[in-house]
Amino acid sequence: MKLVFATNNAHKLQEVSAMLPADYELLSLSDIGCDVDIPETADSLQGNALQKAQYVKEHFGLDCFADDTGLEVDALGGEPGIYSARYAGPGHDSKANMAKLLLKMQGKTDRHAQFRTVIALLLGSDTLFFEGIVKGTLLAEPRGTAGFGYDPIFVPDGFNETFAEMGDEKNEISHRARAVEKLVEFLKKQ
């Protein structure tokens, strides 16, 4: 069965592809010829995920799922949240986003944060949502080279390493992995 993951992020595709049942063929946006930068204008992770999945369903007629992930920092009232990927503004990358976050966290003693992923699945006429959360702590300086985004400054609860120091272990415990596990459990029952 073919299922579109509304992303061209190679890291996400690799993580999710490894978890899907063998009878599912995972397609990216480029695999289906979608070269549009699908807008994410909703005011929630759930809304953004749904917006991306609906775009694919409406324009390509394919079953699809999309995700949106945010790092939610307690001391910053949930920032960067839905703006995690573009926190430092247009044209900036993960390093700039991380630098802005670390600057805003200077002097803050509450370093609690959570990564939250919401997946919207459009399968036939059904719309379903799956959520994964990993709570943790933010470091003052990056550590590690694996992963992407804010991984070098995020230490999940119960661990001493950042996501960027974990390598493959991250894929087993990450917010995306937790949301994808729920998605996979659902797909196995179909």
C-alpha positions as CSV (number, residue, x, y, z in Angstrom):
1,M,0.0,0.0,0.0
2,K,1.3,3.4,-0.9
3,L,1.2,6.2,1.7
4,V,2.5,9.7,1.2
5,F,4.5,11.4,4.0
6,A,4.1,15.1,3.3
7,T,7.7,16.0,3.7
8,N,11.0,16.1,1.8
9,N,13.0,16.1,5.0
10,A,15.4,13.2,4.5
11,H,15.9,12.8,8.3
12,K,12.2,12.4,8.9
13,L,11.7,10.1,6.0
14,Q,14.5,7.8,7.2
15,E,13.2,7.7,10.8
16,V,9.6,7.0,9.7
17,S,10.4,4.6,6.9
18,A,12.3,2.3,9.3
19,M,9.2,2.0,11.5
20,L,6.5,1.3,9.0
21,P,5.2,-2.2,8.3
22,A,6.9,-3.8,5.2
23,D,3.7,-3.8,3.2
24,Y,3.7,0.0,3.1
25,E,5.6,2.0,0.5
26,L,6.4,5.4,1.9
27,L,6.4,8.2,-0.7
28,S,7.8,11.7,-0.2
29,L,6.5,14.9,-1.7
30,S,9.1,14.8,-4.4
31,D,8.2,11.1,-5.2
32,I,4.7,12.3,-6.1
33,G,5.9,15.4,-8.0
34,C,4.8,17.9,-5.4
35,D,7.4,20.7,-5.4
36,V,5.2,23.3,-3.7
37,D,6.3,24.6,-0.3
38,I,3.0,23.7,1.4
39,P,1.9,26.5,3.8
40,E,1.8,26.1,7.5
41,T,-0.4,28.9,8.6
42,A,-2.4,27.3,11.4
43,D,-2.1,28.3,15.0
44,S,-1.3,24.8,16.3
45,L,0.8,21.8,15.5
46,Q,-2.4,19.8,14.8
47,G,-3.6,22.4,12.4
48,N,-0.4,22.6,10.5
49,A,-0.1,18.8,10.2
50,L,-3.7,18.7,8.9
51,Q,-3.1,21.6,6.5
52,K,-0.2,19.7,4.8
53,A,-2.0,16.4,4.6
54,Q,-5.1,18.0,3.2
55,Y,-3.1,19.7,0.5
56,V,-1.7,16.4,-0.7
57,K,-5.1,14.7,-0.6
58,E,-6.8,17.5,-2.5
59,H,-4.2,18.0,-5.1
60,F,-2.9,14.4,-5.7
61,G,-5.8,12.3,-4.4
62,L,-3.5,10.1,-2.3
63,D,-3.7,8.8,1.2
64,C,-1.3,10.9,3.2
65,F,0.0,11.8,6.6
66,A,1.9,14.9,7.7
67,D,3.5,15.9,10.9
68,D,4.4,19.1,12.7
69,T,6.8,19.2,15.5
70,G,7.6,21.9,18.0
71,L,10.0,22.4,20.9
72,E,7.9,23.9,23.7
73,V,10.0,25.6,26.4
74,D,8.3,26.2,29.8
75,A,10.3,29.4,30.7
76,L,9.3,30.9,27.3
77,G,5.6,30.3,27.5
78,G,5.8,27.4,25.0
79,E,8.1,29.1,22.5
80,P,9.3,28.4,19.9
81,G,6.3,25.9,19.4
82,I,4.9,26.1,15.9
83,Y,7.7,28.4,14.9
84,S,10.5,26.0,15.9
85,A,11.7,25.5,12.3
86,R,11.7,29.2,11.5
87,Y,12.4,30.7,15.0
88,A,15.3,32.9,13.8
89,G,13.3,34.2,10.9
90,P,13.2,33.5,7.1
91,G,16.4,32.2,5.5
92,H,17.8,31.0,8.8
93,D,18.9,27.4,9.7
94,S,18.9,25.2,12.7
95,K,22.1,26.7,14.1
96,A,20.5,30.2,14.0
97,N,17.3,28.9,15.6
98,M,19.3,27.2,18.3
99,A,21.4,30.3,18.9
100,K,18.3,32.5,19.3
101,L,16.8,30.0,21.8
102,L,20.0,29.9,23.8
103,L,20.2,33.7,23.9
104,K,16.6,33.9,25.1
105,M,17.3,31.2,27.8
106,Q,20.3,33.1,29.3
107,G,19.8,33.6,33.0
108,K,16.7,31.3,33.1
109,T,16.8,28.6,35.8
110,D,13.7,26.7,34.5
111,R,15.2,24.7,31.7
112,H,12.3,22.3,31.2
113,A,11.0,21.7,27.7
114,Q,9.3,19.1,25.6
115,F,9.3,18.1,22.0
116,R,5.8,17.4,20.7
117,T,4.9,15.9,17.4
118,V,1.4,15.7,16.0
119,I,0.6,13.5,12.9
120,A,-2.5,14.0,10.8
121,L,-3.5,11.0,8.8
122,L,-5.9,11.1,5.9
123,L,-6.8,7.6,5.0
124,G,-9.8,7.1,2.7
125,S,-12.4,9.4,4.2
126,D,-11.0,9.2,7.8
127,T,-9.0,11.9,9.5
128,L,-7.0,10.8,12.5
129,F,-4.4,12.4,14.8
130,F,-1.5,10.8,16.7
131,E,0.7,12.6,19.2
132,G,4.1,11.9,20.7
133,I,5.8,13.9,23.5
134,V,9.3,13.7,25.1
135,K,9.9,15.8,28.1
136,G,13.5,17.0,28.9
137,T,15.9,19.7,29.8
138,L,17.7,22.3,27.7
139,L,21.5,22.6,28.0
140,A,23.3,26.0,27.8
141,E,25.6,24.7,25.1
142,P,25.2,22.2,22.2
143,R,26.6,18.7,22.5
144,G,26.7,16.1,19.8
145,T,26.6,16.0,16.0
146,A,23.9,13.5,15.1
147,G,20.2,14.5,14.7
148,F,19.0,17.9,13.5
149,G,17.2,21.0,14.8
150,Y,17.4,21.5,18.5
151,D,18.8,18.0,19.2
152,P,22.2,19.2,20.4
153,I,20.7,21.1,23.3
154,F,17.9,18.8,24.4
155,V,18.4,16.0,27.0
156,P,15.4,13.8,27.4
157,D,14.3,12.9,30.9
158,G,16.0,9.8,32.2
159,F,19.1,10.2,30.0
160,N,22.4,12.0,30.2
161,E,23.0,12.5,26.5
162,T,21.4,15.0,24.1
163,F,19.4,13.7,21.2
164,A,22.4,14.7,19.0
165,E,24.7,12.4,21.0
166,M,22.4,9.4,20.9
167,G,22.4,8.4,17.3
168,D,20.0,5.6,16.5
169,E,18.8,5.4,20.1
170,K,17.0,8.7,19.6
171,N,14.8,7.1,16.9
172,E,13.5,4.7,19.4
173,I,12.5,7.2,22.1
174,S,11.8,10.5,20.2
175,H,8.6,12.4,20.1
176,R,8.3,11.6,16.4
177,A,8.9,7.9,17.1
178,R,6.2,7.9,19.8
179,A,3.7,9.5,17.4
180,V,4.7,7.2,14.5
181,E,4.4,4.1,16.8
182,K,0.7,5.1,17.4
183,L,0.3,5.6,13.6
184,V,1.9,2.2,12.9
185,E,-0.3,0.5,15.4
186,F,-3.3,1.9,13.7
187,L,-2.1,1.0,10.2
188,K,-1.4,-2.6,11.3
189,K,-5.1,-3.0,12.3
190,Q,-6.3,-1.8,8.9
